[in-house]
């Protein structure tokens, strides 16, 4: 593989699983993997200051090309100096291409081999994206890691539709690779194939043909966590991860359940993102060492203990369950902020402990201990 501006090094591997410890370099800093990326769809992780994200240990955040293209517009963000300056975050950023958002709006979408036509969710205005257009928009946003435009399929989905998506996504990967030449941005290709193991491997074969001509800096694994049981996902995920190049990061898109994260690490996945911790927080639910706690529950009304006695985050060291329940029931903004801080800390700390276990060669035991814990029974 030619020299890259985004070197990725596998520094350690677990002997009893496929878990691996990695280091990915970017223009805005190093990323230690396995890593969970908090989602800041609109250039903000809802309710959380960038300084707080740093304190929580966030290494990289994700923003969404589709939403930022519609508002405030990629041209404005480029004029502001790119996403890093626009949102005051001087660490790595990844932008999703917006493909998932487009294909989840099937009633307004028209797709052909050249690109996609879609209507804005804001005002109904009509737009057209080719893979080249999508690269231009992501270039304007200026993230460190950008994703190819792909066709994501739902679950369940007919095999013929998934086959077409595999072929189209590979063709678009080639066009994205040809259009994206900014050396300060890493381009990840995306594996599709639904729950069909052979189509997953075919997708990888097609992407590797492009990769042989002009290498991608990493690979996303898309089209999972779209409604299928996670047990079904794991029937193919391991073989997919194993078929991807060893020396490039592997990113499982849209997964944030703690148990699923740890199991995916065990089969060789390096990167994850999901809105789950912050969305769940806004619903009044916390991730804890006891499992998920719904703070609306009456049993917390007079509970003056910390949210999670095993946690050291600012929420747990400063506030009680009774107070948090009061905020939730009163629909105070602070409830979403404090619970988001805690839930993000929970996942980021879990990833830190996973990295330490891989470093020590004890990841399989670490995973087994989690799966036997009270928390795991609730996730």
MILOFI-589131 format. One record per residue (C-alpha): x, y, z. Coordinates in steps of 0.25 Angstrom, whole numbers, plus 5000, padded with zeros to 4 digits. Layout:
% MILOFI-589131
XYZ...
//
This chain:
% MILOFI-589131
500050005000500650144996500950245007499750305014499450435021498650345031499550235035498850125044499650035052499149905060499949915072499349795080498449675078497649585087498149445086496749385089495949475080496049565068496049685076497249785073497849915078498050015068498550165065498050245054498750375051497950495045498350645043497550675056498150575065498250425068497150325070497350205079496450095075495550025078494750155079493350205080493050335073491950425079490950475068490850625066489950615054489750765053491150805057490850785071490650675081489350715087489450795100490950765101492050875100493350835092494150855105493250755112493450655101494950665103494850645118493950515115495050465107494450475093495550455082494650485070493250525067492350495055491450605047490550575036490750625022489250625018488750705029489950805029489750825014488250865016488550955028489451045029490050995016491450945013491851075006491651145019492351045027493551055017493551205018493651195033494851105032494250965032493550885043494650895053494651045054493151055052492850965064494050995072494550855072496050845069496050685069495750585058494350595051493750485042492550525033491550415029491250435014489750445017489450325009488750255021487850385023487550385008487150245007486250255020485450355012484950265001483750334998484450464994485650384987485950354973487150274970487950234958489350194954489750334953489350384967488150414975487050524974486350564987485450664994485950745006485350705020485350855023484550925012484350815001485350874991485850784981487350744981488250644973489550574977490450494969491650434976492550544971491550644977491550574990493050584991493050734988492150754999492950675009494250745004493550875008493150825021494650785023494550665033495750575035495050455030493950455020493050335015492750295001491350314996490650174996489350114995488850065008487749955008486649935019486349805026485649715022486049735007485949654995487349594990487249654976487049794983488249764992489049714980488849844972489249924984490549854985490849874970490450024971491150054984492449994978492350074965492050194974493250164982494150174970493550304966493750364980495150314980495450384967494750514971495350514985496850564984496950644997498150585004497650645018496450555017496350405018495250335009494650215015493950115005492650055010492349905010490849865007490149735005489049735016488949605023489449525011490849475015491249445000490849584996491649645007492849575002492549614988492449754992493749744999494349684986493849794977494349904987495749834987495849844972495649994974496649994986497749924977497750044968497550154978497550114993496450155002496950195016495850115023494650035021493250055027492249935029490949995026489549935025489449875038488649915050487549955041486449865048487149725047487349645060488749675065488949515066488649515051489749625049490749545056490549425047491349505036492049615043493249535047493549485033493349625027494349685037495349575034495249595019495649745020497049785020497749765033498549895032497349985030496250025041494949955041493750045044492349985048491350095045490150125054490450035066490450085080489849975089490949935100490849785098490849795083492049885083492849795091492449675083492849745070494149775076494449635078494249605063495149715059494449845058495149975061494150085061492750115064491650225065490250235069489250345075488750245085489450295098488950435095487650405090487350305101487850415111486750515105485750405108486150405123486950275123488350245128489350145124489950085138490649975144489349925148488749925134487850035128487150125138485850195134485850315143484350335142484150215151483550245164484550165172485550275169484650385175485450385189486650315185487850405189488950315184489850345172489250315158490350205157491250185170492250115161492350235152493350355153492650455143492250595147490750545147491050435157491950505166491050625168489550585166488650485172487550395165486450475172486950605167487150555153485750495153485250625157485850695145485350585136483950595141484050755140484550745126485750825130486850835119487850805130487350665131487750635116489050705118489450625131488950495126489650515112490950545120490750415128490350325116491550375108492450355119491950215121492250175106493550245105494050185118493650045113494450065101495650115109495549985118495449905105496649965100497449935113496949795113497449775098498749835102498849735114498449615105497249595114496049635105495349505104495249505119494849645119493749615110493249495117493249575130492349685124491449575118491249515132491049655138489649715143489849825132489949725121488649665124487949795121488649825108
//
